[in-house]
Amino acid sequence: MSGQKLSSMHTHTTFCDGRDDVETMCRNAHTKNLFAIGFSAHAPVEKQICRQTEWHIKDEHVHDYTAEVKAAKERWSGKLNVFLGYEVDYINGKRSALDSDITALNLDFIIGSVHYLFPENGAEPFTVDGSKEEFEKGLKDGFNGDAQKLMHSYYDAMLEMIKKGGFDILGHADLLKKNCQGENYWQENIEICRQKEVAIAAKKADLVIEANTGGLNRGKIKDLYPSLSFLKIINEQNIPVIITADAHKANDIDGNYNIALNTLILADFKEHFIFYGKRNGKAIWKKEKILQI
């Protein structure tokens, strides 16, 4: 990847479910010659969903997280671009990137993601990327075993999140597939139609979509989020992409970026995008030509 300008804008630390601290992440990003690192702690949700979680930042730690990332930004000035962000879960009526506690932080960037499904029948909410057991229980209890309905619920939430807005990067757009590898849960042509809807909405909203290697880094899936077929749909809509590692430990700060670049080439992308911060509230992106590996 020599000569290829890259960044790592989807990064989790010990403030949420990551294994390494802010400084260790910065140090590895600098060692790997990355242009920038973006810290994207999972935004607090416990008050909003009235349940405890093990992987979101706690409300009482938000100030320390903000202060530590800002201190790193100063400490690494001139050597590494450091950005303060959140990964915000969209949960209809409960949590979005436009909530006042999020906007008050004046973040550099926000990743919008869908993890949770709240079944209409009142069954226990669950995350689509949790354990296989959690997924199967959610499918049974929340959707009466109707996987097609579950799939529609996920993409409906994605479309609602895009319409609501307030974020810059669309996170792991087909996260749903994590627990569906090798399973024929629903008809592929129907999912493709839903993915096209998401791509069209993302284009209209002027979003950037991440090519996320997190599933590969953790050995959960064998391709990117989104998949090659979804990336081709995204490219057809001329939507910019950013390569991210969804890193939960320092060693994964640029994990499997070679696969990401090769996959984007297969999807006929000629360039990826780098985040340069915000000016007057608007994200600044610059194109980088994808170099042959």
Secondary structure, 3 states (H helix, E strand, C coil): CCCCCCEEEEECCCCCCCCCCHHHHHHHHHHCCCCEEEEEEECCCHHHHCCCCCCCCCHHHHHHHHHHHHHHHHHCCCCCEEEEEEEEECECCCECCCCHHHHCCCCCEEEEECCEECCCCCCCCEECCCCHHHHHHHHHHHHCCCHHHHHHHHHHHHHHHHHHCCCCEECCCCHHHHHHCCCCCCCHHHHHHHHHHHHHHHHHCCCEEEEECHHHHCCCCCCCECCHHHHHHHHHCCCCEEEECCECCHHHCCCCHHHHHHHHHHCCCCEEEEEEEEECCEEEEEEEECCCC
